[in-house]
Amino acid sequence: MRVLLLTGKGGVGKTSLALATGLRAASHGHRAFVLSTDPAHSLGDALGHRIGARPVRLKEGVVVQEVAALAELERSWAPIQGFLRRLLREQADALIADELLVFPGLEELVALRAIREVESTGDFDLCVVDCAPTGSTLRMLRFPEVLRLFMENFFELERRGARLLRPLLRRLHAPDVVPEEEVFDAVERLYGDVDAVRQILLDGERTTARLVVNAARVVVEETRRSFAYLSLYGVATDTVLVNRVLPEQAAGGWFAHWAERERSELERIEASFPMPQLHVPLYPEEPRGAAALARLGADLYGERDPAALLCRGRPIRLLRHMGRTRLELDLPGAHKEEIEVLARGGDLLVRVRDATRCISLPASLVGRPVERVRYREEVLVVDFG
């Protein structure tokens, strides 16, 4: 199954373009699933009717769904939810406890599992993900590695500790403080699902991000950072979707200054992203409803197949160079002084500004020293001894 992650700053039109992509893909014969992982869901707003936490058939070949964190927790991880609810209700009433269950990171975790669930049905060729705004999307990409580190370093210790404490706490009539074995089993299943999604996201032939951008300075700058972070986390980007471009007939008169500023930003977009860029005009009215969004998809992609891989690229590459192993990592838009690199055991830690990627090294590189680190032409080059 092909996965497209549409991401960008809030308000740039990700939801409309995600639906337009799914509808246009269906016209090419694909079975498309459009999945919203944004907590502030707007699929229903764009379509003009309610969409909920269950899949809804929009038309032949297109299914849509808005992922609800609390509903997904109850449906898929009942043991975990039950334990958390019992724990929280000691301190809060039922309503507040349910609100507190949507803890930081849960939405990202649910979003990852939802992608896995769409693939596991075997009913779809394409999953278009209407991602949350940039910050939440980056947390979603970071989550699998954070969970992996927890499972590898702390999970078994927690489980053994719970087994030792459980008999004592039962005698003290406080059994709910420590989770039962079924909770740990549910966490292991959850980790298996998330790790499976991680493999999907890092497969550049299956998964690519599409950056949605408007021709405005603040939006372009955030999108440049997003591109760098996506590369840092190993997710390939194959297209930039430039939304709401002024039509030529609006370039004169009162709009002349605006049009000139927009031309300048379009040039910056062209220079910033080495990949295809598809433009869609600003319409007289906001596209709303399946018919209008299908027209938007036709204007955006033309004769192209939206499910096709529009640009090939591997953000992370391992090469042999002069008898040594070299790791190359695309970091577009970064600055040399913002980058830190540290080898630790079987991992290479790369920090860019406030984002850190833990890259698992192959067995042949574990324990080898980092001989040289360079940043040139927007590529981080790490040579191992």
N, C-alpha and C positions, 0 to 999 in steps of 0.2 A: 504493500500500500504506500502510495506517495503521500507525504505530509508537507503542507505549506504553513509556515508560521508568519502571519501578517502582524507586524509589530511597528510601533512608532509612538510618538508623543500623543497624549490624550487630545481628542478633538480634531485629528487630521483626517478622519474618515475611514478608519480601519474596518469598522463593522460593515459599512456599505460596500467597500471593496472586497471584503471577505465573502459576502453574499453574492456579489457580482461575479467573483471568481468561481464560486461553486455552481452558479446558474450557467455560466458560460462553459464550464467544464462538462456539464450535463449535455449541452448542445453538441459537444464533441463525442458523446457516447459514454462518458465516464459516470460511474456511480459515486456521487459526492456526498460527504458528510461535513456540514459546517458547524463547528463547535465553538461556542463562546466561553472563554475562561476568565473574562473580565467580571469582577464582582458587581460592577455597575452595568449589568447586562442591557444591551440595546438592540438585540436582534429583533425583538418584538416591535420596538419603535420604528426600526427601518422597514419592517414588513407591513406594519399597520395592523397587526393583530398579536395576541398574546402567545409567547413561546415560553415553555417552562423547563423543568428539570428532567423531563422525559423526551426522548426523540420524537420529533414531529415531521411527518412527510409533507414537504412543501409542494413538490410536484414530482413527476416521474424522474427518478434519478437523483433527487436532492432531498436529504434529510437534515434537519437543523435541531440544535439543542443548546440550552443554556445550562452550564454546570453549576449546581448549587452545592456549596461545601457541606452544609449541615445535612441535607438530604442524602448526599453521597456517603457521608460518614455513617449515617444510620443504615443505609442500604448495604454497604459493602464491608464495613468494619464494626459491626454491632458489638463485639466483645470490647474493643477499644473504647467505643462511645459509652458503653455501659459502665466501664470502670471510671472513666473521666466524669460521667454524670454523678455517680455515687460519691466520688471524691469531692466534687464541687458543691453538691447539695448539702454537704456538712456545713458549708460556709455561706450558702446563698439559696434563695428560693428557686423553684423549678425554672421559671422564665429566665432569670438572670444566669442560671447554670447553663441553659441551652445556648444563650448568647456567648458565654465565655468559652463554649466548646469550639467556636470558630477562632482558634488560637493562631498566632502568626505562623505562616508557613503552610497552614492547612489548605488554603485555596490553591497554592502552587502544587501541593502534593496531589490534591484531587484532580487538578488539570492534567498532570502527568498520567495519572491512572486512567483518566477518561480517554486519552489518546490510545492507550494500550487496549482499552475495552473496545473502541471502535475497530481497531485492527483485528482483535480476536474474533469478531463476528464473521470475518471473511466475506462480508457483503458489500464492501466498498473498495474502490480503486484509489480514492483521494479523500484525505481529511484536511480541510481548510480550518486552521485554528485562528479565530479572532482573539488575539492575545490582549491581556491587560496592558495599560500603558507601560512605558519602557522599564521603570523600576521594578514592577511586579514580574515582568517577563524575565528580567535578569535574575530575580530570586528564583523563578521557576527553573531556569537553566542551572543555577548553582545548587539547587536542592538535592539532586541525585548524589553529588559528591559529598555534601554534608552528611547525608544519610549513610553513605558508604563508610565514611570515616567513623561514624557512631557505631555502625554494625560491626566493623572490624576491630574497634578498640574498646568499646564499652558495653556492647549488648550482652555478651556472655557473662561479664562480671555482674551486670544488673540482674540477670536471670538467676545466677547462682546465689547472689545475695538475697533475692526474693525467696528462694527455696529455703534458705536458712532461717529467715525472719518469719515466714508464714506461720509455722506452728506456735511460736511465741506470741505473735499478735492475735492468734485465735484465742489463746488462753486469756489474753488481756481484753478480749471482746472488741478488737479493732482490726478486723480482717480486711476492711476495704482500703486500708492505707497502702497495701502492697498488692500489685496485680496478680491475678491467677495465671496459670500456665496458658490458658486459652488466649489471654491477651498477648503474651509473648509470641504465641503461634501466629496470631493475626498480624503482629508487627513484622514477623518474618515473611509472611505472604505479601504484605504491603511492600516490603523491600524488594522482593522478587519482581513485583509489578513495576516498581519505579526503575529498577535496574534494567528491565527489559525495554522500557521507554528510553532510557539513556542510550542503549545500543541503537535504537531507531534514530534518535536525534543526531548522533554522531556519524551516521551513515549518509555521506554527502550525495549519494546516488538516490536516496529515498527521501531525505529531509532537507529542505532549504528554507531560509527565512526570506521574506519579501518586505523591504523597508517602505513604509508608507510615509510620505513627506509632503508638506506644502512648501511653496516657494516663499518662505519667510525666514529671516535670519535665525531667530531663536529655535525654530523647528529644525532647520538644517544643522545647526551646531549639535543639538541633542541627538539627531539621527547619525551624525558622524561618530559620536561616542558610542551609540548603540552598535554600529557596525564594528567598532573596535572590540566591544565586549562580546558580541556574537562570535567573532573570530577567536577571542581568548578562550571561550568555552567550547570551541571546536565545531560550531554550527556554521555551515556554508550559507552564503547569501547569493542568490542568483538574479535578483531583479530589484530595481527601485521603482516604486509606483508613485508618480508625482500627481497629486490630486488637486483639483480646483484651479487649473491654470486659466488665466484670463483669455477669452477668445480674441482673435486678432481685431475684430470689429470694435472691441471695447478698449483698444489701446490708445485712442485719442481723447481729446477734450478733457473732461474732468478727471478721467482715469489715467491721463498721460504719465503723471509722476508715479502713480502706483505701478503702471505697466513697466516703466523704466527700472524701478526697484526690483520688480519681479524678474525681469530679464537678467539683472545682475545676479540674483539668487539662483536662477536656472543655470547660469554659467558655473557658479560654485558647485552646484549639484553635479553637473557634468564632470567637473574636475575632481570631485571628491570620491566618486564611486565608480570603480573600473568594471562596470557591468552594464547590461542593457537597462535602459530607462524608458518606461512607458508612461505617457502623459494622458490625462483625461481632463476635459475642460470644466470650468465652472458653469453649471447649468443655471438657467433662469429660475428654476425651482429645485428644491432638494429632492433627489430621487427617493421615492418611497413606494413600497409595494413591489411584488415580484416582477411585474412587467417592466417597471422603470429601472429596476436593478439589473434585469437582463439586458436592457439597452446599454446601461452603464458598462456591463461586462463586454459587450460587443465593441463599444467605443474604446475601451481600455486595451483589449487584447487583439482586436482586428481578426485576422485569420490565424493567429497563433493559438496553439492548444495550451490553455492555462495550466494543465497538469504536466506539461513538458518541463524538462530541466533546461532553463533558458541560458544558463552560464555555468560551466564546470569550474570548480575550484576546491582545493583542500586547504582549510585554514591551518592545519597542523601536518607537517611532513617530516619523516625520518629518512635521512639520506646517508650514503657513504661518500666521504670527501677526503681524499689523500690518506686513505687507510684508517680514518677515524669516523665515528658516527656523529652526524650533525642533525640537530632538531631545528626546524624552521617553523615559526609561528607568525602568521599575518597579524599585525597590530596597526591597522590604518588609523590615522588621526592621533596616535599617541605621541608623547614627547619622551626623549631619552631619559630625562631626569625623573620621570614618573614611574619608571620601570624598575622592579626589583626581582632578582632571580636567586633561588636557593634550592640546592639538591638536598633532599632529606630521605634517606633510605631508598625505597622504591618509588618515590614521588619527586617531581620537579614542581616547586611552588613558584608561580609567576604572579606578581602583583602589579596592577596598573591602576593608578589612582586609588580608589576605594574598593576595587574588585580583585579577588584573588582566585586563581585557578590552580587546582591540584592535579597535575597531569601524571597519570600512572605510566611509569617507564617499563619497557620490555625487560625481561630477565637479563638480557645481555648487557644492559646499562646500569643495573642495580649495583650501587657501591662505587661506580666509576666517578672520578672527580670531574667537575665542570672546569674545562681548561680556559675557555674564552667565551665571552658574551658580547654581542654587538647588536646595535639597532641601526639598520640601514635600509633606505628605500621602503619604509613602513613594514619591514620584516625583522622580527627578533630572531637572531641566529645564535644558537647555543652549541658549542663544540665540546664533546666529551673526550676525556683522556682514554 
